[in-house]
């Protein structure tokens, strides 16, 4: 008997046609899907690489041998070409500069703690950055044998700046300088080392008027935080007058201000 072939129902034909079209669409879409997945993978890889790069570019952990006060928060400060401190009226500017209390930067540190953090190796001699000094032994505070006195670097720089300014104005006005030339030479070089140590890379804008960076914002360590740190750890030291004994310099604490 001959086999009789029956036509397939219409719904079966439609199903086969749909499957064929779906397979064709899938083949067409495969490159697009592959590219999308590859793009997402590359984006994720870039993000991960950026995170690793930023982490590796961060400041290395501070060695125990680095003499460093607590980390300071950052402020955004606008720098100006002309300020009251640069006034052509020397009498007005003198008052501002004379009111700067650089002695406020003398702090008292526990001697045992400083000794424990005084780890010196010859490699430290290669560093020219002022922040890379270890907690070396420092002078004992009179009447406080458990405390050693240190001077915060920023206040030392202010001392040098005041000294150089005073010498410049003395010479300008034709009066004998109050400070010996050797001290001035030291201060010039101390400022050079400090500038190179910090290497501020802020790009200063200019308009050809010799006033680069006027009104430009800088990212700075908080001076208020440094002043508060010095106040909280004060050595109660203040500058004196000719004839004072060492103890006289520690006769009282300041009021927690530094004139800035």
TAZI-V450930 format. One record per residue. N is the residue number from 1. RES is the residue in one letter. PSI is psi as a letter, one per 40 degrees, with the letter a starting at -180 (* if undefined). OMEGA is omega as a letter, one per 30 degrees, with the letter a starting at -180 (none if undefined). Layout:
((N RES PSI OMEGA) (N RES PSI OMEGA))
This chain:
((1 X h l) (2 X i a) (3 X h l) (4 X h l) (5 X h l) (6 X h l) (7 X i l) (8 X i l) (9 X i a) (10 X d a) (11 X d l) (12 X d l) (13 X d l) (14 X d a) (15 X d l) (16 X d l) (17 X d l) (18 X d l) (19 X d l) (20 X d l) (21 X d l) (22 X d l) (23 X d l) (24 X d l) (25 X d l) (26 X d l) (27 X d a) (28 X d a) (29 X e a) (30 X d l) (31 X d l) (32 X d l) (33 X d l) (34 X d l) (35 X d l) (36 X d l) (37 X d l) (38 X d l) (39 X d l) (40 X d l) (41 X d l) (42 X d l) (43 X d l) (44 X d l) (45 X d l) (46 X d l) (47 X d l) (48 X d l) (49 X d l) (50 X d l) (51 X d l) (52 X d l) (53 X d l) (54 X d l) (55 X d a) (56 X d a) (57 X e a) (58 X i l) (59 X h a) (60 X i l) (61 X i a) (62 X h l) (63 X i l) (64 X d a) (65 X e a) (66 X h l) (67 X h a) (68 X h l) (69 X a a) (70 X i l) (71 X i a) (72 X i l) (73 X i a) (74 X i l) (75 X i l) (76 X h a) (77 X h l) (78 X h l) (79 X i l) (80 X i l) (81 X d l) (82 X h l) (83 X i l) (84 X d l) (85 X e l) (86 X e a) (87 X i l) (88 X e l) (89 X g a) (90 X d a) (91 X d l) (92 X d a) (93 X d l) (94 X d a) (95 X d l) (96 X d a) (97 X d l) (98 X d a) (99 X e l) (100 X h a) (101 X g a) (102 X e l) (103 X e l) (104 X d a) (105 X e l) (106 X h a) (107 X i l) (108 X h a) (109 X h l) (110 X h a) (111 X d a) (112 X d l) (113 X d l) (114 X d l) (115 X d a) (116 X d a) (117 X e l) (118 X g l) (119 X h a) (120 X h l) (121 X i a) (122 X d a) (123 X d a) (124 X e l) (125 X e a) (126 X e a) (127 X h l) (128 X e a) (129 X h a) (130 X d a) (131 X e a) (132 X e l) (133 X h l) (134 X i l) (135 X g a) (136 X i l) (137 X h a) (138 X i a) (139 X i l) (140 X i l) (141 X h a) (142 X h l) (143 X e a) (144 X g a) (145 X e l) (146 X e a) (147 X i l) (148 X i a) (149 X h l) (150 X i l) (151 X h l) (152 X h a) (153 X d a) (154 X d l) (155 X d l) (156 X d l) (157 X d l) (158 X d l) (159 X d a) (160 X d a) (161 X d l) (162 X d a) (163 X d a) (164 X d l) (165 X d a) (166 X d l) (167 X d l) (168 X d a) (169 X d l) (170 X d l) (171 X d l) (172 X d a) (173 X e l) (174 X f l) (175 X i l) (176 X h l) (177 X i l) (178 X d a) (179 X i l) (180 X i a) (181 X d a) (182 X d l) (183 X d l) (184 X d l) (185 X d l) (186 X d a) (187 X d l) (188 X d a) (189 X d l) (190 X d l) (191 X d l) (192 X d a) (193 X d a) (194 X d l) (195 X d l) (196 X d l) (197 X d a) (198 X d l) (199 X f l) (200 X h a) (201 X e l) (202 X h l) (203 X h a) (204 X h l) (205 X i l) (206 X i a) (207 X e l) (208 X e a) (209 X e l) (210 X f l) (211 X g a) (212 X h l) (213 X e a) (214 X h a) (215 X e a) (216 X i a) (217 X h l) (218 X i l) (219 X h a) (220 X i l) (221 X i a) (222 X h l) (223 X d l) (224 X d l) (225 X d l) (226 X d l) (227 X d l) (228 X d l) (229 X d l) (230 X d l) (231 X d a) (232 X d a) (233 X f a) (234 X i l) (235 X e a) (236 X f l) (237 X i l) (238 X i a) (239 X i a) (240 X a a) (241 X i l) (242 X h l) (243 X e l) (244 X i l) (245 X i l) (246 X d a) (247 X d a) (248 X d a) (249 X e a) (250 X f a) (251 X d l) (252 X i l) (253 X i l) (254 X a a) (255 X e l) (256 X e l) (257 X i a) (258 X e l) (259 X e a) (260 X * none))
